[in-house]
Amino acid sequence: MPGINFLEYARDEDIVEGISSFGICDEPGESPAFISYDRNEHTWISTVKNPGQKRIQFLPVDKYIPLVRPDGTDAMRCDAMLLTCPIGVREAIIFIELKDVKQSAWEGARRHALDQLKETIEAFTEYHQLEGYKKRLAYVANRKPYANRAHTSDIQKFRNDYRITLKFASEIVFE
């Protein structure tokens, strides 16, 4: 995959400012993930808590940023990213994979989510340096989280391979 500048896909309309809580949605179909301020209008798969009401850049990735492998096939992508805004500040970066699966399908969905996050992070680092970000997180956010195990080995491997803290939670705290 030749390096691609993810940040050139950032849009002003996806900047969240002065909001302490909002949702990330991903409806079936070909539209990318999006943010919502009204839980009654859209199904929130993940809730973002922003206690400091920081300025956040939401960046849809899947179905929005074109990532292609060297063999010409589409790369796997996570659904979205959150970054400190302005994006040049490089304070925080969060990669997010959204899931809405029942507990019986969770293990397969979890493995697939990790692959999507890994491939997105690898594509991102072909053009950008992660080391400059003070806070580096990745979330697998299932709408209904399942506390069936701690996922300690996944979390440790992710930390070792990417120097990113992996979390399994439907609530994302942006600090």
C-alpha positions as CSV (number, residue, x, y, z in Angstrom):
1,M,0.0,0.0,0.0
2,P,1.5,3.3,-0.9
3,G,1.3,5.8,1.9
4,I,-1.9,7.9,2.0
5,N,-2.5,11.1,3.9
6,F,-5.5,10.2,6.1
7,L,-5.7,13.7,7.4
8,E,-6.5,15.3,4.0
9,Y,-9.9,13.5,4.3
10,A,-10.8,15.4,7.4
11,R,-13.9,17.6,7.0
12,D,-14.8,20.8,8.9
13,E,-18.4,19.5,9.4
14,D,-17.0,16.5,11.4
15,I,-15.4,18.8,14.1
16,V,-17.1,18.4,17.5
17,E,-16.8,21.4,19.7
18,G,-18.3,22.2,23.1
19,I,-20.1,18.9,23.4
20,S,-19.7,16.6,26.4
21,S,-21.3,13.5,24.8
22,F,-22.1,12.3,21.3
23,G,-22.6,9.1,19.4
24,I,-20.9,7.3,16.6
25,C,-23.2,5.5,14.2
26,D,-22.6,3.1,11.3
27,E,-25.8,2.1,9.5
28,P,-25.8,-0.8,7.0
29,G,-25.0,0.1,3.4
30,E,-22.3,2.0,1.7
31,S,-22.3,5.1,3.8
32,P,-19.4,5.7,6.1
33,A,-19.7,6.0,9.9
34,F,-21.0,9.3,11.2
35,I,-21.5,11.3,14.4
36,S,-24.9,12.0,16.0
37,Y,-26.0,14.3,18.8
38,D,-29.5,12.8,19.0
39,R,-29.8,9.3,20.4
40,N,-33.5,9.2,19.3
41,E,-32.7,10.0,15.6
42,H,-29.9,7.4,15.1
43,T,-28.7,4.2,16.8
44,W,-25.5,5.0,18.6
45,I,-23.1,2.0,18.5
46,S,-20.6,3.9,20.6
47,T,-20.9,6.9,22.9
48,V,-18.0,9.3,23.1
49,K,-17.7,11.1,26.5
50,N,-15.8,14.4,26.2
51,P,-15.8,15.7,29.8
52,G,-13.4,18.5,29.0
53,Q,-15.5,19.5,25.9
54,K,-12.3,19.4,23.8
55,R,-12.4,20.1,20.1
56,I,-12.4,16.7,18.3
57,Q,-11.9,15.9,14.7
58,F,-14.1,12.9,13.7
59,L,-12.7,11.1,10.7
60,P,-14.7,8.3,9.0
61,V,-12.3,5.7,7.5
62,D,-14.2,2.6,6.2
63,K,-16.2,3.4,3.0
64,Y,-14.5,6.8,2.9
65,I,-10.7,6.7,2.7
66,P,-9.5,4.6,-0.2
67,L,-7.0,2.0,1.0
68,V,-5.8,-0.6,-1.5
69,R,-3.3,-3.4,-0.9
70,P,-0.3,-3.9,-3.3
71,D,-2.3,-6.7,-5.0
72,G,-5.1,-4.3,-5.9
73,T,-7.7,-5.6,-3.4
74,D,-9.3,-3.3,-0.9
75,A,-7.6,-3.2,2.5
76,M,-9.6,-3.8,5.6
77,R,-10.3,-0.6,7.5
78,C,-11.6,0.4,10.9
79,D,-14.8,2.5,10.9
80,A,-13.5,5.8,12.2
81,M,-10.9,7.8,14.0
82,L,-11.0,10.6,16.6
83,L,-8.2,13.1,16.8
84,T,-7.4,16.2,18.8
85,C,-8.4,19.3,16.8
86,P,-6.6,21.1,15.2
87,I,-5.1,17.8,13.9
88,G,-1.6,19.3,13.8
89,V,-1.6,19.4,17.6
90,R,-1.1,15.6,17.8
91,E,-2.4,15.3,21.3
92,A,-4.7,12.2,21.0
93,I,-5.5,9.7,18.3
94,I,-8.1,7.0,18.6
95,F,-8.8,4.2,16.0
96,I,-12.4,2.8,16.3
97,E,-14.0,-0.4,15.0
98,L,-17.7,-0.5,15.6
99,K,-19.6,-3.8,16.0
100,D,-23.3,-4.5,16.6
101,V,-23.3,-8.3,17.2
102,K,-25.0,-10.7,19.6
103,Q,-22.8,-12.5,22.1
104,S,-22.9,-15.8,20.0
105,A,-21.1,-13.9,17.2
106,W,-18.7,-11.9,19.4
107,E,-15.5,-14.0,19.1
108,G,-15.5,-14.0,15.3
109,A,-16.4,-10.3,15.3
110,R,-13.7,-9.5,17.8
111,R,-11.0,-11.2,15.8
112,H,-12.2,-9.4,12.6
113,A,-12.2,-6.1,14.4
114,L,-8.6,-6.6,15.5
115,D,-7.6,-7.3,11.9
116,Q,-9.4,-4.2,10.7
117,L,-7.7,-2.0,13.3
118,K,-4.2,-3.5,12.6
119,E,-4.5,-3.0,8.8
120,T,-5.7,0.6,9.3
121,I,-2.9,1.4,11.7
122,E,-0.3,-0.1,9.4
123,A,-1.7,2.0,6.5
124,F,-1.8,5.1,8.7
125,T,1.8,4.7,9.7
126,E,3.0,4.4,6.1
127,Y,2.4,8.2,5.8
128,H,2.1,9.4,9.4
129,Q,4.2,9.0,12.6
130,L,2.2,7.7,15.6
131,E,5.0,8.4,18.0
132,G,4.2,12.2,18.0
133,Y,0.8,11.6,19.5
134,K,0.8,11.7,23.3
135,K,-2.3,9.4,23.7
136,R,-2.7,6.5,21.3
137,L,-5.8,4.3,21.7
138,A,-7.7,1.7,19.7
139,Y,-11.3,0.7,20.5
140,V,-13.4,-2.3,19.6
141,A,-16.8,-0.9,20.4
142,N,-19.7,-3.3,20.3
143,R,-23.1,-1.7,20.9
144,K,-23.8,-4.1,23.7
145,P,-20.4,-5.0,25.3
146,Y,-19.8,-8.5,26.6
147,A,-17.7,-9.0,29.7
148,N,-16.9,-12.6,29.0
149,R,-13.2,-12.3,29.4
150,A,-10.5,-9.6,29.9
151,H,-8.8,-10.0,26.5
152,T,-5.5,-9.4,28.3
153,S,-3.4,-11.2,25.6
154,D,-4.9,-9.1,22.8
155,I,-4.3,-5.9,24.7
156,Q,-0.7,-6.8,25.5
157,K,0.1,-7.9,21.9
158,F,-1.4,-4.7,20.6
159,R,0.7,-2.6,23.0
160,N,3.8,-4.5,22.0
161,D,3.2,-4.4,18.2
162,Y,1.8,-0.9,17.8
163,R,2.5,1.0,21.0
164,I,-1.2,1.7,21.2
165,T,-3.6,0.9,24.1
166,L,-6.4,-1.4,23.0
167,K,-9.8,-1.2,24.7
168,F,-13.0,-3.2,24.4
169,A,-15.8,-0.8,25.4
170,S,-18.8,0.8,23.8
171,E,-18.0,4.1,25.7
172,I,-15.0,6.0,24.5
173,V,-13.6,8.7,26.8
174,F,-11.8,11.5,25.0
175,E,-9.4,13.1,27.4
